[in-house]
Amino acid sequence: MKKWTKVPNRYANALYVFSPEEKQLEGVFKDVKFIRNVLADNKELKTIMESPVIVPKIKSNIFSQLFENRINSITYGFLDLIVRKRREPSLFQTLDAFINYYHRHHNIKVATLTSAIPLNNELIEKIKIVLEEQTNSTIQIQTQIKPAIIGGFIVQVEDYLVDASLLGKINRLKREFATNIYQAGF
């Protein structure tokens, strides 16, 4: 996870404080996730927004064409403010910071579930229930497929990691055999 600078945190906090006052927090949260996904999926757009060479008026026109009629007026005003204040290079971090504020205040934690093959929804739901009981939080699961782990799964929630993968077991056995105290010099 990236370290946040002051600017993205300040803007994200301002949006987070302002949107409930207007009773628009849920709508703004959906908009922020939508905008973040658009930027993440479109590398060219992200590059344009982060470029100091492209003038703010062009960036504002791009945002207008993409988002003006698709998002809440508060979110659109926020994007316009970001562009006018020339803070668009930190837009992606600002959106991430807003999502983190939302999650923290709503006791939501994101779990990354990595497996060698796709898991069925029933198993994912069981893992989610166990994690929710363990963390006393609402869990959102993001799945990843990594055939390199051979089998099993790895779950990470913040700093909590459960490695139940075959690769993890093999690596633990390698370390254990490397420190075998019964056969010195072997």
C-alpha positions as CSV (number, residue, x, y, z in Angstrom):
1,M,0.0,0.0,0.0
2,K,1.3,3.4,-0.9
3,K,2.0,6.0,1.8
4,W,-0.4,8.9,1.5
5,T,0.8,12.5,1.3
6,K,-0.9,15.3,3.0
7,V,-2.7,16.6,-0.1
8,P,-4.7,13.5,-1.0
9,N,-5.6,12.9,2.7
10,R,-6.8,16.5,3.1
11,Y,-9.0,16.5,0.0
12,A,-10.4,13.0,0.8
13,N,-11.2,14.0,4.3
14,A,-12.9,17.2,3.1
15,L,-15.1,15.2,0.8
16,Y,-15.8,12.6,3.5
17,V,-16.8,15.3,5.9
18,F,-18.9,17.3,3.4
19,S,-20.9,14.5,1.7
20,P,-22.8,13.4,4.9
21,E,-23.7,17.0,5.5
22,E,-25.5,16.9,2.2
23,K,-26.8,13.4,2.9
24,Q,-24.9,12.1,-0.1
25,L,-22.2,9.9,1.4
26,E,-23.4,6.6,-0.1
27,G,-23.8,8.2,-3.6
28,V,-20.4,9.9,-3.4
29,F,-18.8,6.6,-2.2
30,K,-20.2,4.8,-5.3
31,D,-19.1,7.6,-7.5
32,V,-15.5,7.5,-6.1
33,K,-15.3,3.8,-6.6
34,F,-16.6,4.2,-10.2
35,I,-14.1,7.0,-11.0
36,R,-11.3,5.0,-9.4
37,N,-12.2,1.9,-11.5
38,V,-12.3,4.0,-14.7
39,L,-8.9,5.5,-14.0
40,A,-7.5,2.0,-13.0
41,D,-8.9,0.4,-16.2
42,N,-7.8,3.2,-18.5
43,K,-4.1,3.8,-18.1
44,E,-4.1,6.5,-20.8
45,L,-6.7,8.5,-19.0
46,K,-4.8,8.2,-15.7
47,T,-1.6,9.3,-17.5
48,I,-3.4,12.4,-19.0
49,M,-4.8,13.3,-15.6
50,E,-1.4,13.0,-13.9
51,S,0.5,14.9,-16.6
52,P,1.5,18.5,-15.7
53,V,1.9,19.3,-19.4
54,I,-1.8,19.1,-20.2
55,V,-3.6,22.2,-19.2
56,P,-6.5,22.0,-16.6
57,K,-9.1,23.2,-19.1
58,I,-8.5,20.1,-21.3
59,K,-8.7,17.9,-18.2
60,S,-11.8,19.6,-17.1
61,N,-13.4,19.0,-20.5
62,I,-12.4,15.3,-20.4
63,F,-14.0,14.9,-16.9
64,S,-17.1,16.7,-18.1
65,Q,-17.6,14.4,-21.1
66,L,-16.9,11.3,-19.1
67,F,-18.6,11.9,-15.7
68,E,-20.8,15.0,-15.6
69,N,-24.1,13.2,-16.2
70,R,-23.1,9.9,-14.6
71,I,-22.1,11.0,-11.1
72,N,-23.5,13.0,-8.2
73,S,-23.2,16.8,-8.4
74,I,-21.1,16.8,-5.2
75,T,-18.6,14.3,-6.7
76,Y,-18.4,16.2,-10.0
77,G,-17.9,19.5,-8.1
78,F,-15.1,17.8,-6.2
79,L,-13.4,16.6,-9.4
80,D,-13.7,20.1,-10.8
81,L,-12.1,21.5,-7.7
82,I,-9.3,19.0,-7.9
83,V,-8.6,20.2,-11.5
84,R,-8.9,23.9,-10.8
85,K,-6.5,23.6,-7.9
86,R,-4.1,21.5,-10.1
87,R,-4.2,18.6,-7.7
88,E,-5.1,16.0,-10.4
89,P,-1.7,14.3,-10.3
90,S,-2.7,13.0,-6.8
91,L,-6.3,12.2,-7.8
92,F,-5.9,8.4,-7.7
93,Q,-4.3,8.6,-4.2
94,T,-7.1,11.0,-3.1
95,L,-9.8,8.5,-4.3
96,D,-8.0,5.7,-2.5
97,A,-7.8,7.8,0.7
98,F,-11.5,8.5,0.5
99,I,-12.3,4.8,0.1
100,N,-10.0,4.1,3.1
101,Y,-11.9,6.8,5.2
102,Y,-15.2,5.2,4.3
103,H,-14.0,1.7,5.1
104,R,-12.5,2.8,8.4
105,H,-15.6,4.6,9.6
106,H,-17.9,1.8,8.5
107,N,-15.8,-1.0,9.9
108,I,-15.1,-2.6,6.5
109,K,-12.0,-4.5,5.8
110,V,-10.8,-5.8,2.5
111,A,-9.5,-9.3,2.4
112,T,-7.3,-10.6,-0.5
113,L,-8.0,-14.3,-1.2
114,T,-5.3,-15.9,-3.4
115,S,-5.8,-19.4,-4.7
116,A,-4.2,-21.6,-7.4
117,I,-7.6,-22.2,-9.1
118,P,-10.9,-20.3,-9.0
119,L,-12.8,-21.0,-5.8
120,N,-16.6,-21.6,-5.9
121,N,-18.8,-18.9,-4.3
122,E,-19.9,-21.2,-1.4
123,L,-16.3,-21.6,-0.2
124,I,-15.6,-17.9,-0.6
125,E,-18.6,-17.1,1.5
126,K,-17.5,-19.6,4.2
127,I,-14.1,-17.9,4.3
128,K,-15.8,-14.5,4.5
129,I,-18.0,-15.6,7.4
130,V,-14.9,-16.9,9.3
131,L,-13.0,-13.7,8.7
132,E,-15.9,-11.5,9.8
133,E,-16.1,-13.5,13.0
134,Q,-12.4,-13.2,13.6
135,T,-12.1,-9.5,12.8
136,N,-15.5,-8.3,14.1
137,S,-15.8,-6.4,10.8
138,T,-17.6,-6.5,7.5
139,I,-15.3,-8.2,5.0
140,Q,-15.1,-7.5,1.3
141,I,-13.2,-10.2,-0.5
142,Q,-11.0,-9.6,-3.6
143,T,-9.9,-12.9,-5.3
144,Q,-6.7,-13.5,-7.1
145,I,-5.6,-16.6,-9.0
146,K,-1.9,-17.5,-8.8
147,P,-1.1,-21.0,-10.1
148,A,2.4,-20.7,-8.5
149,I,1.0,-21.4,-5.0
150,I,0.2,-24.9,-6.4
151,G,-2.8,-25.5,-4.1
152,G,-4.6,-24.2,-1.0
153,F,-5.1,-20.5,-0.5
154,I,-3.6,-17.4,1.1
155,V,-5.8,-14.9,2.9
156,Q,-4.6,-11.4,3.9
157,V,-6.6,-8.9,5.8
158,E,-4.5,-5.8,6.6
159,D,-1.5,-7.2,8.4
160,Y,-3.1,-10.5,9.2
161,L,-1.9,-13.3,6.8
162,V,-3.0,-16.9,6.7
163,D,-0.9,-19.0,4.3
164,A,-2.6,-22.4,3.8
165,S,-1.0,-22.9,0.4
166,L,1.0,-25.8,-0.8
167,L,3.9,-23.5,-1.8
168,G,3.9,-22.0,1.7
169,K,4.0,-25.5,3.3
170,I,6.9,-26.5,1.0
171,N,8.8,-23.3,1.9
172,R,8.3,-23.9,5.7
173,L,9.6,-27.4,5.3
174,K,12.6,-26.2,3.4
175,R,13.4,-23.7,6.3
176,E,12.8,-26.5,8.9
177,F,15.2,-28.9,7.1
178,A,17.8,-26.2,6.6
179,T,18.0,-25.7,10.4
180,N,18.0,-29.4,11.4
181,I,19.9,-29.5,14.6
182,Y,20.3,-33.3,14.6
183,Q,22.7,-33.6,11.7
184,A,25.3,-30.9,12.0
185,G,27.3,-30.3,8.9
186,F,25.1,-32.3,6.6
